[in-house]
């Protein structure tokens, strides 16, 4: 009796839909497949288009803002704003590449800032080490993401609904913990560490660069990244290839939560306070930057480099609006138009690739 190449089970044999096959290492050909089929790397045309768009926005900023826009202080503001939302976007890139969505990252970040700045946490940090606040924020973010993944993978709840519920619950929990009050950071070691700079560049910008580089390596040079692309492209085919899809999805959402926790540390360093309002609507900004960057909304293709470019495009665009005192409603309209345009281009390119 013949056996299938992918699974090693008899051809035509039935496998229960909810049962996962034993995991195995992918062959060299299978390891390369996601890169060519899933398209984890941006096309040259798309990346060049984003770079040109970013350059055009810089020129617009120079023309309308002059020396104010090009000042070192303003450029640092742009980079710091991009850094916080950028780290969140790295995690969201993995989620969307896997075929899911995460609407809770902004609320999870807010919850992490509140939990890390409670009197109890800060008291422990004063007695032990300031890093306790850092690890608390990361643990809260990872735990929330892990819960999202378990509900989605094993509870079989649609990602949109599961993460929407987490969005509401995390924000409400943060309000209960803080009493809807802003909690000030009182641990000197924490603020002095993360509010400093290295080679003239703020620490949080370095954090963003490190997370982005790690995310790029994880997506493009590891089995985890290849499996993420495979799961997003075709979950059933990935399962038949021996990938434990449910377990992998849990890890992907935990990674997204971990990134939200890191962003919470960065937010604490910028504002020196924890608040249940931190990260409000960040999930929408993150999805917008990731999609504009070239990650396929339907899953199966992701790009960290494109995400970074998308983050910078929106950060510069927002700064240009602020420099020219334009109404926030206009900014919302332009942002919406950019998102729709990016999705339409994705659909067009996808239809061409199928034909």
N, C-alpha and C positions, 0 to 999 in steps of 0.2 A: 504494500500500500504506500502511495506517495505521501510525502510530508511537505508542508509549506516551508519555504525558505525562512520566513520571518519568525515563525513560532516553534517549528519543530513538531507540530501536532498534525495528525492525519488530515489530509485535504478533505474538506467537506464536513469535518467533525464540528459538532455544535459546541459553543462555549457560552455559558451563561453570561448575559449582558452585564450583570453587576460584578462578575468575578474577574479578577486581574490575574494575568499569567505571571509565572515567576520572572523576576527581573534578571537580565543578563547584560553583559557588556555589548555595545554595538560594534559591528564589524567596521573596518576602515571605510568601506564604501558607504555604510549607513551613517558613520560619523560625519562624512562630508555632505551627505544628502541635504540636511536642513539648510546648509549655506547656499546651495544652488536652488533648491526648491523653495525654501522659506524666505530667502533673500534677506539675511540678517544684516547685510551691509547696504548702506545707502547707495543708490545709483549715482554716478558722477553728476548727471544732470540735476537731480534733486538737491544734492549737497551744494552744488554750485549755485543753484537758484536761491537757496537759503543764505548763502554767503553774500550774494549780490543784494538780496533783500536787506540783510543786516547792514551792508555798506551804504545802501540808499538811505536807510534810517539814520545812520551816523551823519551822512551829508545833510540830511534834513535838519538834524539837531544842530549842526554847526551853522547852517544858514539862518535858522530861526532863533537859536540861542547864543550863538557866537562863543565868546570866551567862557561864558558861564557853563556851557555844555562841555567844553573841552577841559575845564578845570579839573585838577587832580581830585579835589574833594567830591565833585559830581560823579566822576568816573568810579570812585570808590563806592559811592552810594549805589550806583547801578550794579556793580559787582556784588555788593553785599545783599542787595535785594534779590538778585538772581541766584545767589548761593543758597538761600534758605529754601525757596520754592524749587530750585534745581535739584537738591538732594531728594526731595519728595518725588520729583519727576523720574529720577533714576528707578526708584521702586515701582512707580506706576508703569514705567516702560516694560518691566518684566511681567506685570499683571496683564497688561493689554496684549503683549506678545503671546501670552499663554491662552488668549481668547477670553479673558475675563475683564472685569472693571472694578475699580475700588473708589467708591464715593466717600469713604470714611477717613481718608488720610488727613484732612484738615482738622477734623474733630479729634482724631487720635493724637495729633500733634498738640492741640490745645490741652487735652487731658494729661499728656506727658509733662507739659510745662507746669501745670497745676500740681501734679503729684510730686514732681521733683522740688517744688518750692514750699511744700507744707512745712509747718513748724517742726514736726517730727523728723522729716527727712533732712532738713537743714541742721537740726540739732545733732543728728548722727554724723552729718558731714563735718560739722565743727569739731566733734570729738574724735572722729576717725580720720577722714580725709575728704577733701572737696570732691574727689572723684565719685563719691557715693551718689551725688546728685546726677552726675553724668550717667552712671550705670542704671540709676533708677529710671531716668527718662528712656533709655534704650530698652530696659526690661518692660516698661509699660507699653511702649510702641510695639515691640515684638510679640507680647502677649495678646494685644488686641488684634494684630494681624494673624496670629496663630488661631485665635478664636474664629475670625472670619474664614480662614481656610478650612477649618474643621466643619463649620456649618455648611459651607459651599460644597466641599468634596464628599463628606460623609452624611451630611444632612440633606444633600441634594437640593439645596435652596439656590435659586437663581442668584448669581453674583450681584446683580443690580439691587435686588431686594435685601439680601444679606448685608451688604455694605451700607445700604441706605439705613437699615435698622441700627447698624453700628454708628453711623453718623449721628443719629439722634441720641442714642444711648450714651455714647462717649461724651457728647456735649453736655447732656443732662447730668452725667456723673461728675463732670468737671465743675459744673455749677454747684452741685451739692457739696463737694469737697471744699471748694473755696468760698461758699456762701455768696457767690457772685461778686466777690471782692478781689482786687488785684493783690497778688502776693509778691512782695519785694524780695529780691535775692540779697541775703545778708552774709553770705560766705565769701570773704575776701579772695581766697585762693581761686575760686571758680571764676569770678569776674576778671581777675588779673590775668588768668590763663587764656580765656577765650575772647577777651576784648583787646588783646594785644595784637601785634603784627610781626611778620617775618619777612625780611627784605623789603619792607615798606608795603607789604600786602597783608590785609587783615587775615587773622587766623581762620575765620569762618570761610573765607574764599579758598584758602588752602584745603580746608575740609571738603569743600565741594569738589575741588579738582581731584582729591584723593578718592572720594566716593565715586566720581564719574569714571576715573581710570580703573578702579576695581570693578565697577559695573560693566565697563567695556570688556575687560578681560573675562569676567564671568560669563557674559553672553556670547562672546565670540571665540573663546579659547578653552572652554571647559565642556564636559559632558552635561553639566547642569544647564548651560545655555542652549546647547543643541537639543536637549530634551524639552526645554521650554518652548522652543520654536516648533518642535514636532508636535507637542500637545496642542499648541495654538492652531497649527495647520490642520490637523485631523486627529482628534482625541482617540477615536476608535482604532485608527491605524497605529497610533503610538502605543495603545494598549496591546494590540496584537504583536507589536515589535518587542514586547517585553518590558515596556516602561510602566512603572507603577504610577498611573496618572493621578490617582487621588492623593497619594503621599506627596507627589511632586507639587500639586496645586497648593497643598497646605504649606509647603516650604516657600513657594512663590509669594503667597499672601503674608507669611511671616516676614519675609524679606522686605516687602512693602511697608509693613508696620515698623520694622527696624529702621528703615530710612526716615519714617515719620518721627521716630524717637530721636534720631541724630539731628533732624531739622529742629526739633524742640530745643535741644541744647543750643543750637545756633540762634534760635529766637530768644532764648534766655540771655545769651551773651549780648544781643543787640538791644534788648529792651530792659534788661536786668529785672524782669518781673514775669511771673506766671499768671496767666489769665485764661478763663474759659472762652474768651473771645478770640484768642490767638488762633490763626489758621482758618478764619471764617472764609468760606468759599474758595479755599486753596485747592480743593479737589477739582473744581472746574478749571482753574488756571493750569493745574498740572495736566489734566486730560488734554486741554487745548494745546499746550506746548509739546506734549508727546505726539499727538496726532499731526500737528503742523510739521514736526521734526521728521516724519516719515514712517513712524510705526503704524502698521496696518490695524485699524480699529477692529476688524474682524478676527485678528490674531494671525499667527504664523509668520510674521515678519516684524523685527524690531531693530532699532538702531540707537545706541547710546550717543554717538556723535551727533546724530540728527536731533536728538532730544536736547543736548546742550545748546545747539544752534537755535532751536525753537525757544528755549528759555531766554537766550540772549536777545532774540528778536522781540519778544514781548516785554522784556525788561527795558530795552532801549526805547521801544514804542511808548511805554508808560512814562518814561522819563521825559520824552519829548512833549507829551501831553501836559505834564506837570510844569515843565519849563515855560510853556506857552499859555498856562492858565486856562486850558481848554476844559470844558465841562466833562465830568466823568461819564455822562450819558453818551457823549460822542465816542469816548474811548470804548465803552461797552459795545456800541454799534460796530465800530471798526474791528474790534476783537471777534465779534460774532461773524462778521463777513469773512474774516481770515479763516476762521474754523470751517465755515461752510465751503469756502473755496478749496481748502486743503482736502476735505473729505471727498468733494467732487473730483479732484485730481486723482485721489487714490482709487476711486471707482473706475475712472477712465483707464488708468494704468493697469488695474487688475483685469479689466475686460480685454485689454490688448494682450496681456500676458497669457490669458486663457486661449486666445485665438492665435 
